């Protein structure tokens, strides 16, 4: 009876499950980082004043 071949498979499965959990955790952290960066950048960008005359003197001819 050969048992040595199966012990490696159990360890590989355990390592794969551990790697998957680690990737899920890292993915969640990266998603939170992206979301927080998106919220910060959208709030810090100045919005143009609709009564401003900037850009209103542009003539486009086709």
CNS distance restraints for C-alpha pairs under 8 A (distance, minus, plus):
assign (resid   3 and name CA) (resid   7 and name CA) 6.82 0.50 0.50
assign (resid   4 and name CA) (resid   8 and name CA) 7.23 0.50 0.50
assign (resid   5 and name CA) (resid   9 and name CA) 7.20 0.50 0.50
assign (resid   6 and name CA) (resid  10 and name CA) 6.51 0.50 0.50
assign (resid   7 and name CA) (resid  11 and name CA) 6.43 0.50 0.50
assign (resid   8 and name CA) (resid  12 and name CA) 6.09 0.50 0.50
assign (resid   9 and name CA) (resid  13 and name CA) 6.10 0.50 0.50
assign (resid  10 and name CA) (resid  14 and name CA) 6.17 0.50 0.50
assign (resid  11 and name CA) (resid  15 and name CA) 6.07 0.50 0.50
assign (resid  12 and name CA) (resid  16 and name CA) 6.01 0.50 0.50
assign (resid  13 and name CA) (resid  17 and name CA) 6.15 0.50 0.50
assign (resid  14 and name CA) (resid  18 and name CA) 6.17 0.50 0.50
assign (resid  15 and name CA) (resid  19 and name CA) 6.07 0.50 0.50
assign (resid  16 and name CA) (resid  20 and name CA) 6.10 0.50 0.50
assign (resid  17 and name CA) (resid  21 and name CA) 6.26 0.50 0.50
assign (resid  18 and name CA) (resid  22 and name CA) 6.21 0.50 0.50
assign (resid  19 and name CA) (resid  23 and name CA) 6.11 0.50 0.50
assign (resid  20 and name CA) (resid  24 and name CA) 6.17 0.50 0.50
assign (resid  21 and name CA) (resid  25 and name CA) 6.24 0.50 0.50
assign (resid  22 and name CA) (resid  26 and name CA) 6.15 0.50 0.50
assign (resid  23 and name CA) (resid  27 and name CA) 5.93 0.50 0.50
assign (resid  24 and name CA) (resid  28 and name CA) 6.21 0.50 0.50
assign (resid  25 and name CA) (resid  29 and name CA) 6.32 0.50 0.50
assign (resid  26 and name CA) (resid  30 and name CA) 6.16 0.50 0.50
assign (resid  27 and name CA) (resid  31 and name CA) 6.08 0.50 0.50
assign (resid  28 and name CA) (resid  32 and name CA) 6.20 0.50 0.50
assign (resid  29 and name CA) (resid  33 and name CA) 6.21 0.50 0.50
assign (resid  30 and name CA) (resid  34 and name CA) 6.18 0.50 0.50
assign (resid  31 and name CA) (resid  35 and name CA) 6.12 0.50 0.50
assign (resid  32 and name CA) (resid  36 and name CA) 6.06 0.50 0.50
assign (resid  33 and name CA) (resid  37 and name CA) 6.11 0.50 0.50
assign (resid  34 and name CA) (resid  38 and name CA) 6.08 0.50 0.50
assign (resid  35 and name CA) (resid  39 and name CA) 6.21 0.50 0.50
assign (resid  36 and name CA) (resid  40 and name CA) 6.17 0.50 0.50
assign (resid  37 and name CA) (resid  41 and name CA) 6.06 0.50 0.50
assign (resid  38 and name CA) (resid  42 and name CA) 6.09 0.50 0.50
assign (resid  39 and name CA) (resid  43 and name CA) 6.24 0.50 0.50
assign (resid  40 and name CA) (resid  44 and name CA) 6.17 0.50 0.50
assign (resid  41 and name CA) (resid  45 and name CA) 6.23 0.50 0.50
assign (resid  48 and name CA) (resid  52 and name CA) 7.53 0.50 0.50
assign (resid  53 and name CA) (resid  57 and name CA) 7.71 0.50 0.50
